[in-house]
């Protein structure tokens, strides 16, 4: 899962009466913690309004690359006539007009992040600060904030309260508690913030109670550790192999060069080269074998001889040394889900050969491979519907299809919603909103029977038939007979529920 965190901490304001002691520490130390949890971090301290605006514009342009975004601010915060502001170093504190003209509207930041395709948006605001020993500068509070869909907003205080700094620890009480709990393994973000709230409440003797508002649609953990570990790892250059340079110039290197021509005439040589080089492969590096597997699966989309290789994948793999087969299969499976930048694909690569790969993962000899791909995709549980070893039960809701001038006479139906665990998981191609029958109409639609529809849905989730069950409904009644369903590829299945 690709994660970015944008952190701001302001201590040194132009107005000498508004100086703080701990906000910069809060931003810097939380940045270190998030970096250790796999976030790309951008941290800015004592930043003025112009620079903050520039940095936020840069953030907006790159958010399309990420699945999770955290925005953190530590410093002064205010509300003016129900509008919330965070203070930059050059914010003028004299009166409401000065604050509204020189502060930064929190709602603008929320809107900018919300307008991106980021699925999980987290805003953490440790503002409205005073010291436990008394007020330093002006004390203010935030107005209540509502979180847009897919967003969690966490504030250091409940509406009407002010936040406290603990000079002894060098942190605000809120960020101090956040640093204590954020690395706790495998707890949801809601449970983590509940622990933060309890800690702050106890340490401030009830004078400060943190507050959250969430519209997250699924579970997220800052420190998710898969319970299944394969013990297999590859370098970041192999996992993001766009510019991969093989470690050895052996047989893997030679075959990868053939694959990278993207010419099926050359790619058709791959199975023969691998067969002839079988004596050499025992000395190949794991990264090289893994990347070879990725390129072989990619080549199978167009090269007939490579497609034929996958038709008999089990037999082919059995001829190689065990470790070679495992690394090769891992690369093939990884290529289904992840692109050359190591990012989860918006649409999984599911041409015909993928079925053989998924089936092979269930062979006992390749249990480590199944664990490897499980460990990689399970971190994306907000997006990946099917994960090996997980049983899925889908409910497919149909409605009559009246525009059947393109088809033979008879009754036809279209898929209106697809539910998993009671939640609609049928999204448009961008994955940004629910699929709409009207907006997402496609001239590539075709009529299929229920068994064909089930197979196409299995391909959508990169599953296998034995792991997925479908029940079709019309007018909330289970359909027993086979019917004609109009199929369109113009949707994605995205899991927003664990």
N, C-alpha and C positions, 0 to 999 in steps of 0.2 A: 504494500500500500504506500503510495507516494504522499508524503506529508510535509507541509511547510508551516513554520511558525514565524510570525512578525511581532516583535516585542519592542516596546517603548518604555523607557523609565526616565522621568524628569525630576531632578532635585533642584537644580540651580536656575531659578526664575529671575527675570530681569528685575522684578519687584522684590527687594531684599526682605520684605516682610513675609514672603511666601516660600522661603527656602524649606526644603525637606532633607532628610538624612538617609532614607532607606530605599527610595524608589529605583535609583540606579542599580543598587545591589540586587533588588528584586528582579529586575529585567535581566541582568547579567547571569544571576544564578539559575533562574528558571530557564534561560537559554541553554545553559550547560546541561540541565536535566533533560530538556526536550531533545537536545542533540544526541544524548545517550539513548534516547528512546526511538531514534531513527528519523527525527524531523530534520529537514533543512531549515536552519534558523537564520533570521535576519534581525539583528538587534541594534537599536538606536537609542542613545542616551543624550539627555539635555538637548533636545531637538526643537527648532523653532517651527512656526506654522508653515512657512514656505517649503522647508525641507521635508516635513512630514507629508505635505500634499504631494510632493514629487515622488517620495518613496512609496506612498500608497498607490499612485498611478502605475509605478513599475510593478507593484504587487498584482494589481488588477490584470495587467497584460500577461502575467505568467501563471495565473491561477488555473488555466485550462490544463496545465500539466499535472495537477495534483488532485488527490481524492479527499484530502483532509486539510483544512486551514485553521490555524489558531491565531487569533489576534489578542495580544496581551498589552494592557496599559497600566502603568503604575505612576501615580502623581495626583495632582489636584483635579477634581471634577466638580461640575456645577449643573444646576438647572436654571433656566431662565424662561419663565412663562410656559413651563411644561416641556421645554426642549432641553435635552441633555448635551453638555459640552465637556470635552477633556481639554486640559490646559497645556499649551505649548510654552516654551520658555519665554516667548515674547508676548504672551497673553496679558492683556491689561485687566486688572482686577477692580478698578475703581467703582464701577456700577454695572447694572445689567446690560446696558447698551454696549459698554466697552467689552464685556465678556462675550456677548453675542457676535460682535464684529471681529474679535481677535482670537476667540477660542475655536475649537474644531468640533463640529457637530458629530456626535456619536452616531446618529441615525444615518448620516452620509456614509460612514464606514460600514455600517450594517447593510445598507442598500447595495454598496459596491460589491461586497463579498457575496451577498445573496444573488446578485445578477450573474454570477459566474456559474460554471457547471460543477463546482465542487459539491460533493455529496454531503460531507460532514463539515459544518461550520461552527466554530467554537470561539466565542468572544469572552475574555476574562478581564474584568475591570476592577483594579484595586485602587479606587479613588475616593474622593470626599474625605481626606485624611485630617486627623488631629492627633496629638499625642495623648497617651493615657494620663499624663500628669496635667493636661490642660490643653487649651486650644492654641495652636500656633498658626498665625495668619488668620484667614477667614475660614470658618467651617461652613460647609454646604452639603447638600445631599442630592441624590439623583431622583428623578421622577421614574415611575414604573416603566419598564420596557417590555415589549412583546417580541418574542422570537419568531422570525419567519420559518417556513417549512424547512426542515433539515438543519436547524440551527439550535444551538444552546448558548444562552447568555448567562454568564455568572458574574455577580457583583459582590464586592467585599462586604456590603452592608445591605440590610433590608431598607426599603423606602423610608425616608425620614431619619435614618441614622447616619453617623459619620464613622469613617474608618480610622483605625489606630495604628501608630507606629511603635515598635518595640526597639528602642535605641540599643538595648543590651545585646540583642541578637543581630542587629543590623538589618532587620527586615520589618515590613508591615506584618501585623499578626496574621493577616489573610494569606499572603504569599508564603510566610513561614510555614503555615499549616499545609498549603498546597505543595510545597517542596517535600514535606514529610510524607504525603500520601500519594503523590502522582505516580510513583514508581511501583506501587502495589500491584502485584501481578493478577491479571484475569478478573478484575472487578469492573463493572460497568462505570461509565463516566458519572452517571447519576449517583451510584453508591460511593464513588470517590469523593464527589462534592459533599455528600452527606457527612462523610468522615471529616472533611475540612470544616464544615459548619459546626459540628460538635466540638472539634478542637478549638476553634476560635471562640465559641460560646464559653467554653470552660476557662480559657486563658484570659479572656476579658471580663470574666465574672458576669456574663450576660449583657454587657454593654454593647456588644457588636454581634449581630447575627447575619451571616452571609445569606444570599438569596440567589435563586436561579429561576430562569424560565426556559423551558425546552420544548422544541417541536421536532426533535430527532425522531426518526421513524424506526430505528433499530438500535441494537446495542453497539457501543464502541468502548474500547478499553485503551487507555494510554500505553499500557504495558501488557499486551496480549502475548502470552507464551503458549504455543501449541502444545497440547498434552502428548501429541505424537511427534516424535523426533526420529529422523532417518539416520542421523549421524553422517550424512553425506553433505558436502558443501562444495561450491564452486566459486571462483573469483568473480568480482563484480564485472570484470571485462568479459567473462563468458556469459553472465546473466544479462548483460546489456552488450550484445555482441556486434553492434553496428560497425565498429572499427576494430574488430578482434584480430589480433595477430597470433597465429598458432605458436605454441611454445617450441615445438619441434617441427622440422620440415620433413616429416615422415609421410606415411600413407594417408593419415587424416588430413594433413595440409594439402596434399595433392587432390583429394576428393573434394575438399571444401572449395578449392579453386574452380573445379568443374561446376559445382553447384552455383557459385557466385557469378557465373557467366549469364545466368538466367536464360540460357538457350537450351531447350529440351534436347537438341541433338547432342550436346556435350553432356547434359545431365543424365541421359540414358546410359552413359558409360559407368555411372556410379556403382551399380550392383556388381558389375564385372570386376571393376577395380578393387572393390572390397573383398570379393571372393579370391582374387589372385593375390591379394596382400595379406591373407589371413595369418601367415607366419610372422608378419611384422607387427601386427596390432597389439601383441602382448606388451610391447615396450612404449606404447603411446601414452601421453599425459591425459589425466581425467578431464581437464578443461577442453583439450582438443577433441576428445571423443564426444563430450557433451555438445560442443558446437557443431560437430559433424552430424549428430542426431538431429539438431535443429534444422540444419540445411537439407538433410535428407527428407524430412517431413515436408519442408517447404517445396522441394523439388517434386514431390509426389503429386502436387496439384496439376502439373502439366506434362511431366515426363512419363511416358507409358511404362518403360522398363522399371522405373522406380515405383510406380503404382503397383506393378506386378510383384515387386519385392515385398511390399506391405501386405499383399494378399496372403503371403505365406510367412508372415513376420515371426510367428512362434518358432517355426522350423529354422529360419535364418538365424535368429538370436541364439538358438541352442548350439550352433556350431562354433560360437566364439567363446573365448575365456569368459568366465562368469562376471568379473569386474567390468570388462569391456562392454558386455551386453547391458549391464545395469546403467553405466554412464550413457550409452547410446540411447537407451529407452528413456532415461530421464530427460535428455535433450529433446527427443521427439515429443514427449508429453508437455514439457515446458513451452515449446514453440506453439502449442495449441492456444495457450492462455496469455503469453507475454510477447511483446514486440521487441524489436532490436534495441530499444532504449531501456529494456527491462521493465516496462510499464504494462499493466494489465490492459489487454486489448479491449476496445469499446465493443467489438464484435469478435467472438472467438473464431479461430481458424478451423473450421470443421468440414473440410472436404472429405471424400470417402474414406481415406486411410485412417482417420482419427478413431474409427470404431475398433480397428485392430489394436491400436495403442491402448485404448481404455480397457479392452478385454485383457490385454497382456498384463496390465497393472494388477489384475486380480489373480494372476498365477502365483502360487505360494513362493516360488523361487524369487519373485520380484517384489516381495513384500516391502523391502526397503525403498523401492521405487515408488510404490503407492504412498508410503509415508513421506517421501520427499515432496511429491507434488501436492499432497495434502497440506504439508507444512507451508508450502508457498501460497496456495490459493486460500487457505483458511483465514489468513490475515485480511482477506478481502470479503469477509462474510456479508458486508453491506451490499456487495454487487454479485458475487458468484452464488448462483442458486444451487448447483449440484457440486458436492464435494465427495470424493470417493469414500465409500462406506456409510454414507448418509442416505437413509430411505426417504423418498419424497412422495407425498400424496397431493396431486393437483386436482382442483375443481375447475372445470372449464364451463363457462356460462355462455350459451349461444343465444342468438336472436335471429328471427327470420330475415332473409336477404331478398329484397324485392327487385333490385336492379339486375335481373338475370337475363337481359337481352343478349349477353355474350355467351350464354350457356344453353344447353338443351332444356326442353320442357321438364318441369318437375319442381319439387320444393328444395330450396337451398338455404343454408344457414351460415352466419358469420360468427366468429369468436368476438364476444363483447368484452369479457374479462377473464383473466386466469388467476385463480387464488391459490396461495400457499399458506397454510396455517391461518386461514381466514383473512389474509391480506392480499389485495390485488397487486400482482408483480408484473403486470403487462404495461410496459412503457414504450414511448415512441423511440425512433431510431437513435435520437440524441441522448436518450436516457434522462431527459430533463422533466418530463411530464407524462401523465398517463396516456396510453394509446387511445386515439379518437378514431372511430369508424369513418367519420366524415373528413377530418383533416388528413388522415393518413391513407386515404384511398389510393390504390395502386392498380395500374392497367396490367400489371404482371400477375394479377390474381388468377387462380385456377381452382377447379373443383377437385376435392379429394375425399376419399372415404375415411372413416374413423381410424382404421389401422395406419393409414398413411399419415394422417394428421398427428397421431401419437408419435410416429417415428420422426417427423419433422420437429415436433416439440422436444423430443429427446436430444436431437441434434442442437437445438437452440441452447440447451443447458449443458451440453457436452457430457451427457450421461450415457447410461446403458439401460436396456429395457428391463433388466432384472432389478434395477434400483429405483424405478419410477413407476408410479401408479396414477392413472387418469380416470376421473369420473366426469362424464359430460351431463350438463343440465340444460333443460329448456323449460322456461316458466317454472323454475325451481323443482322440476321433476327429473329424476334420473332417466336418461335415454337408454333404452335397452336395445333398440334396433339400429342397424347401420344406416347412416344418412349421408347426404352430400354436404360437405363443408367447404366454403370458399376460403382458400388459403392465400395469405399474403405474407411476404417476408418483412414487411415494414414495421416490425416491432422487435423489442428486446425484452427478455425476462431478467429483471433485476431484483435481487432479494434485499429488502429493507427490514428483514426480520430474522433474528437468530432463533 
